[in-house]
Amino acid sequence: MASPSTCERLELILDHASARQPLLGALLAVSIPFDEGVCEMALGTITAIETVNSLVEARGPMASHIAADTDQISHAAQDNRRVIVKVEAVFRGQPGAWRRWSSTLSNSPATGTRVQVLDQSISDDLMSDCVDAGYIGTLRGTGGVHVPLTLPDFSGQRGARHFSVLGATGSGKTAVSDYLLATMMRHPKLAILVLDPQSQFQNEYGLPISLQGVASALGRTVHVARISQSLRLQKDAPMFMRLLHDAGFFRLLAFGGSAEDNIAAARTTFVDAVTRTRDLETACGTGDWTEAPSDQLLRYLLQTLWDILPTGTIYAGRDQQERVAATIYRPTEDSRGEPIAQTLLDRLPAGALDPAGTTKFDQLLEVFSALHQLWLPFNAAGLAEIAAGTDPEQLGPQYRRRAVWGLLSEALRPAEDRPAPLVIMDLSADLSADSKAAEILDSQDVKARIMRQLVAATKRVGQAEFAAGRSLNALWVVDEAWAWAGPVDARTQSESIVQLSNEFAAAARDVRKFGIGMLFITQSATSLRDDIWRQLTVVLVGYGLHDQADLKKLSNRVSESHVALYRTAPPPEATGRYTWMCIGGGVTGLSFGSNPIFLEVYTDAADWLARNQSWITGLRRTYLHCLPDGDTGGPLTEIPPRPVPADEVVAAHSRRMDVINGPVAGNVMSAFTAATTSTAATPAPVATPRGRWATTDTDDMPPY
């Protein structure tokens, strides 16, 4: 130990052996004795090393002689290494009985006090109270000291934490997120809900370990709900009409380019129409718009719009009224009320509801059904089966959509004898199908509105539980957060993106006390809006944040010396090492307060499995009754793969693909309608438990 040293900053001089070691970024341990047998163990990070030699200073008396004869350097230069150490954590007690004490020493250490690089035995001694801890990597610069991840779940009085994983492309942010989430599964009642806009977590491309496989091996139910196939949205008529607006449906009805107010009035008309259950039942055979065939619902809404246009509630001008009306029915009178001559009438295009208007109607139906299907009880494969003549009552769960609220309910309120599920909400469209539906469902606006509904529904559940004196224990994971939770600009961003960003910001302020945390995965600090950034408790920063705006944000959380040390990390593609600066108290237990710790994340999944085997084996023993068929428990010998559907599910999928690609291929909704509707103008209601189709899923949440 050299001078001057303080309670939070130490200066060292390296001995000759240590001077030949790569120490920048290493974590050191120094023991300071006090009276009455009290001892403090301080951990500090080497943030800077410099060579000091007064003989060869540029202004020193020997400088000119050495410059003239470089051979003298080896004889005259007596180098010292001046080392700057930032104290990160202080423990008090004695070996085997340490307790966390402070982020600074109680007194500065004496000159000459010896220090040592933290090794595994010291780390294990300091962390001896961490039972079944999790691990995601080793300390930077320590030769492989494994550090326990000590983040708790959200069931305690402290509530939840918000996280962010930041890193440029190639920094390993997907991998570190994967390891972090897998390790957080050591908390069996922590529900993990992933918003997956690009299928990263659904297909697990680029993930070092199968998150789904690990969850299943821990007894967790894994739900992968794909919006294009298996997720049924919570009933929300205004949202449906807003999505139609975003998809250009009203433009197809000849609403003008600057007719936002008129379109809003038309949307209100449609919302009112779908709430008139008696009219809806007469037109569609069910009073529930989420169970009505798409073509019948569309005909009902178009007729409603045509009926109301003359009242002036949507367009005040007659010319505009007639322009929209002409897309529904071909006009028979001119603007003066005179009949249009048949020769001229034959030249006018048919409206969507005219007998000859199939082309126009199908054009509208293509957009309408692509979005309406998100609320239907059956997915496209199920509708194809029904269109081929299968009784809807006989269709299994692989053909049905599952209600959002039913899925959230299971995740947020797991059974006492089961761990919480892993839920992946895959918001990507099936782009392998070249269709209008795929194009619409892949839009940012559709994804944003769906995410907003999911987050808002979870927040309402948290509020209800909090009011009842309980809390949730759930973590929302938001991938590609730059697109959804970034700074807003109404001039360049759509309304849906702005609203979602505002929803995330409001949730970040409110939901921690409900037991709901959020993890934002993104590329930079500046890609998150400031009011979300300020709510983050834990930030993991990988390589690549070199922009001055990003560095300024980081320097507001950690010291300049830590930022400088972060910048010395080499690019992963050059070294194969992925260095992460972990900011936030409680991340590892070896750093307190705002002081960060620097980890090199595992690059071999076998290392992660070996270090986490203790808690994995314990949970597998506890939830043996929840493990997949054929899994008899015991230690895992390798990372389990992503669960594969059972043979009968694979066969069923093959059969339904044959149906989709067979004779009824094309417009599945039209094929379904042809097979299930009456030839009469007004179809008779079908007596089923919930209207047109019998469903086993429920959606008890109030509309959003």
URRARA-V82394 format. One record per helix or strand. SS is the DSSP state (A for helix, B for strand). FROM is the first residue (numbers start at 1). TO is the last residue. If there is no record, write none. Layout:
BEGIN
ss	from	to
SS	FROM	TO
SS	FROM	TO
END
This chain:
BEGIN
ss	from	to
B	9	13
A	18	20
B	27	33
A	35	37
B	39	52
A	54	56
A	63	68
A	70	76
B	80	94
B	97	102
B	116	117
A	120	126
B	134	139
B	146	149
B	163	166
A	173	184
B	191	196
A	200	203
A	211	217
B	222	226
B	231	232
A	237	246
A	249	252
A	260	274
A	277	284
A	289	291
A	294	309
A	318	328
B	333	333
B	339	339
A	342	345
A	358	375
B	378	378
A	380	387
A	392	394
A	397	399
B	400	400
B	402	403
A	404	412
B	422	426
A	436	441
A	444	467
B	474	478
A	481	483
A	495	514
B	516	522
A	525	527
A	530	533
B	538	541
A	548	555
A	560	567
A	572	575
B	579	583
B	597	601
A	605	611
A	613	622
A	624	626
A	647	660
A	668	676
END
